[in-house]
């Protein structure tokens, strides 16, 4: 199958193009940054927006995996400017690509959305029955892109599949997860032992394996999936797992018995009234820390059941592979 991957130089995209190439797919990688890998065709991505021209990149393409988009905006822009940028890139840019996929005769469009298209935090499990109520510009732009995709491809010869992953982690992740890893490695005492939140995660190699499973798969056509590693954790539990994975990555012997013996001093987590912690992280400028206390977890069971898919890596495996020092 001839597959176009947008955002191919990004965190997920760089892993996906390798995966697809290993499976024998004919991969075209679209990115603003040049990609030079054996067996992968590179095309320069147009600037995402309502006027982007994808015609050359789509020539001969049978399936598209759309990863490119805007996830964060640097502080400083006012709210209206920020929304307009998210709208132009994530919504109008995606819509433009979908419309040109129809013209080019593409048969399958896989859109990497986000669980933030439904909620940014929730004490209830997100399922396929949850009514979307995004509260961030990013989430609203992703939901609008989902709706535009389904509308444009309705009754066409091009099938769609939408993925709404939770936080994606893995080697090279420099976003909030990367910051948390750095914090854990410092050993600084953290007042999070009393926080009883619940969050889902997905290891990047599990996510790209799922994308590969969906490509050209009739079972995935017209479906929206919530993938995850299948293990929901509180922030305190996650911190302890990161600490163990860090020790394990440094340990020359990989057996669990030896690893567990080597871990005698995980980061100090001390109790602090949860209500006070949650009040503090709501202060201006502490948005990233707020995610350490809020909940956001998804129902990945339908994804596994309908696709017959099982994550290749457990969360312990994913964390070890994330933290291992590479040459």
Phi, psi and omega in degrees: 000139178268115188241132172259127177247118175271155183065035190289342179266359181282182184301309179283316184300319182295329176282324183292316183296327176293315180301312183293322179295321178297332179276358178090010177286152174272104191258130169248123184256119178256127183198157174283335177263136183294139179240126178237095178226139180305131175083000180244128180273129179258135170230141179285127181286135173291164176294126184295132180164183185290349182246009182298138179252108181257006189303316181293317181295332185271356181299119178078003184280137179260330181217147179235133171249112186263103179253336186297142178172182181249120181256329184221150173236133180299143178304145178130328179282144176285168189299320181294316179298319180297313180298318180298324179289316176300318181297314183296315186277307187281321184267300183292324178295318179293318179299317179299317179297316180299315180300320180284335173297320178298315180297322184278352179082023177296141184260339182213130180240115178254121184249121175275100177267224181195152174294346176290348173290345179252314180197154176262338173203145182198138176273358178250147178298131176278124181230179178290354177259354180289129178283123181299136176214067181294143183244354179250157177300321178300310181297318180296321180292325178291317179296318178297323178293321176301311183296321179294322178298311181296321180294314183293327185263359179300133177060027177251178177272003179252118179276156178237153171220133180242132177246132179241077182285155168280203181300129180260131181233162178161179181302131178090359178289117184254005182280209186301325180294319178298322178294322179294319178301315179299320180296317179297319182296335179290336183077012179295132178302135183239131183274054188240008183297333183269354183286127183244052178273182181211123183224148176260156179216162172217130178289140188301324180289332173291320181295314182291330175295322178293317178302315179297325178293325182284327187302121178068009183266112182304333179296333182271351184293132177070023183241152173243126185241147173250094180275153173198172175289345179090010180229110180266135187231153166282165179297323178298318179294321179296317180299318178295321178293320178298318180298317179294318180296323179296316177295319181295321180295332181270349184272127182291341179253129190264357183295144183299324183296315180291318182299315181295324178293329183285340184264096181249341184225075175294166181307143182288119174248116181244147183289144177209140183311122184301323181298323180288318178301314181294328177291320182294318184286354176272357178291151180306137177089357182245027182302320181296322180289337180300328180294343179286345183242343182270167180251148174195100183224150191237158178266101182266359182299316178300325178300314181293314184293311185291322183266352185063036186252139175231132178305132182291332185237136171288170178294324176299317178297315182298319179292320178299315181292333178288322189265350181296138180282121180261149181293000000 
